[in-house]
Amino acid sequence: MVSIRQSRRQRASRGFTLIELLVVLAILTLLAGLVGPRVLNQLGGAKSKTAGVQIADLEKSLDLFKLDVGRFPTAEEGLDALVTKPAAVSAGWNGPYLKGGVPTDPWGKPYKYALAGGNVEIISYGADGAAGGEGENADVRNAK
């Protein structure tokens, strides 16, 4: 009787068989193949959404600048006018309008600023840094 109990204990304490380990590895690989791309796509979409939020914040800061100074910054002054007082502004500037300076887009590139016909345009060219594109390379711009 003692030898039967010992042999059962020895069998139970041996660990996993090679087939059991291969099945578990196959399941983990399958899960990583299915879930991985979805997680990465969500991460990429988050960067585009972050750029949209930053552009909206820049727009609000530009509106405050316009209320104080009476105009939007010129293309030459750019978004830096929100942080440092431009030389052409004699009175009314109550900045800085942005804490921590002008942010870069989520891909580490500066936002493009243009003033056309009294409307401001703020653009991030996406992951590739070039105009146009799709997905992560698509441009993100303000609504104005």
C-alpha positions as CSV (number, residue, x, y, z in Angstrom):
1,M,0.0,0.0,0.0
2,V,2.8,2.4,0.8
3,S,4.4,1.9,-2.5
4,I,1.2,2.6,-4.5
5,R,0.7,5.9,-2.6
6,Q,4.3,6.9,-3.2
7,S,4.1,6.2,-6.9
8,R,1.0,8.4,-7.2
9,R,2.6,11.2,-5.4
10,Q,5.7,11.0,-7.5
11,R,3.5,11.1,-10.7
12,A,1.6,14.1,-9.4
13,S,4.7,16.0,-8.5
14,R,6.5,15.5,-11.8
15,G,5.1,18.6,-13.5
16,F,3.7,19.3,-16.9
17,T,4.2,17.2,-20.0
18,L,5.7,18.6,-23.1
19,I,2.4,18.4,-24.9
20,E,0.6,20.3,-22.1
21,L,3.3,23.1,-22.4
22,L,3.0,23.2,-26.2
23,V,-0.8,23.5,-26.0
24,V,-0.5,26.4,-23.5
25,L,2.1,28.1,-25.7
26,A,-0.2,27.7,-28.8
27,I,-3.1,29.3,-26.9
28,L,-1.0,32.2,-25.7
29,T,0.4,32.8,-29.2
30,L,-3.2,32.8,-30.6
31,L,-4.3,35.3,-28.0
32,A,-1.4,37.6,-28.7
33,G,-2.0,37.4,-32.4
34,L,-5.7,38.4,-32.0
35,V,-5.4,40.9,-29.2
36,G,-2.1,42.6,-30.0
37,P,-3.1,44.4,-33.2
38,R,-6.3,45.7,-31.6
39,V,-4.4,47.2,-28.6
40,L,-1.9,48.8,-30.9
41,N,-4.6,50.3,-33.1
42,Q,-6.2,51.8,-30.0
43,L,-2.9,53.3,-29.0
44,G,-2.5,54.9,-32.4
45,G,-6.0,56.4,-32.2
46,A,-5.2,57.9,-28.9
47,K,-2.4,59.9,-30.4
48,S,-4.7,61.4,-33.0
49,K,-7.3,62.2,-30.3
50,T,-4.6,63.8,-28.1
51,A,-3.5,66.0,-31.1
52,G,-7.2,67.1,-31.5
53,V,-7.4,68.0,-27.8
54,Q,-4.1,70.0,-27.9
55,I,-5.3,71.8,-31.0
56,A,-8.5,72.8,-29.2
57,D,-6.5,74.1,-26.3
58,L,-4.3,76.1,-28.6
59,E,-7.4,77.6,-30.2
60,K,-8.8,78.7,-26.8
61,S,-5.4,80.3,-26.0
62,L,-5.5,82.1,-29.3
63,D,-9.0,83.4,-28.6
64,L,-7.8,84.8,-25.3
65,F,-4.8,86.4,-27.1
66,K,-7.2,88.0,-29.6
67,L,-9.5,89.3,-26.8
68,D,-6.5,90.9,-25.1
69,V,-4.5,92.2,-28.1
70,G,-7.3,92.7,-30.6
71,R,-5.9,90.4,-33.2
72,F,-4.6,86.9,-33.7
73,P,-0.8,86.4,-33.8
74,T,0.7,86.9,-37.3
75,A,2.2,84.0,-39.1
76,E,5.6,85.3,-38.3
77,E,4.8,85.6,-34.5
78,G,3.3,82.1,-34.6
79,L,2.2,80.1,-31.6
80,D,5.2,81.5,-29.7
81,A,3.2,84.7,-29.2
82,L,1.1,82.8,-26.7
83,V,4.2,82.3,-24.5
84,T,6.4,85.4,-25.0
85,K,5.1,88.9,-25.8
86,P,5.7,89.8,-29.4
87,A,7.6,93.0,-30.1
88,A,4.8,94.4,-32.3
89,V,2.3,94.3,-29.3
90,S,2.5,97.4,-27.3
91,A,-0.3,96.9,-24.8
92,G,-2.9,94.4,-23.8
93,W,-0.8,91.2,-23.8
94,N,-1.6,89.4,-20.5
95,G,0.2,86.2,-21.2
96,P,1.7,83.7,-21.1
97,Y,-1.5,82.0,-22.3
98,L,0.0,78.5,-22.2
99,K,1.6,76.9,-19.2
100,G,4.8,75.0,-20.0
101,G,5.3,76.5,-23.4
102,V,4.0,75.6,-26.8
103,P,3.4,71.8,-26.9
104,T,4.6,69.6,-29.7
105,D,2.2,67.2,-31.3
106,P,2.1,63.6,-30.0
107,W,4.7,62.5,-32.5
108,G,7.2,65.2,-31.3
109,K,6.8,67.6,-34.2
110,P,5.7,71.3,-33.9
111,Y,2.2,72.3,-34.8
112,K,1.8,74.4,-38.0
113,Y,0.1,77.7,-37.5
114,A,-1.3,79.9,-40.3
115,L,-3.5,83.0,-40.4
116,A,-5.7,83.3,-43.5
117,G,-8.5,85.8,-43.9
118,G,-8.8,86.4,-40.1
119,N,-9.1,82.7,-39.4
120,V,-6.4,80.6,-37.7
121,E,-5.4,77.2,-38.9
122,I,-3.5,74.8,-36.6
123,I,-2.3,71.5,-38.1
124,S,-0.5,68.4,-37.1
125,Y,0.7,66.4,-40.1
126,G,0.4,63.1,-38.2
127,A,3.0,60.3,-37.7
128,D,4.7,60.8,-41.0
129,G,5.0,64.6,-40.7
130,A,3.8,65.1,-44.3
131,A,0.5,66.6,-45.6
132,G,-2.3,64.1,-46.3
133,G,-2.2,60.4,-45.4
134,E,-4.5,57.9,-43.8
135,G,-4.8,56.4,-40.4
136,E,-1.9,57.5,-38.1
137,N,-0.4,59.6,-41.0
138,A,-3.6,61.6,-41.5
139,D,-3.6,65.3,-40.8
140,V,-5.3,66.6,-37.6
141,R,-6.5,70.2,-37.8
142,N,-8.8,72.6,-36.1
143,A,-12.4,73.2,-37.2
144,K,-11.9,76.8,-38.2
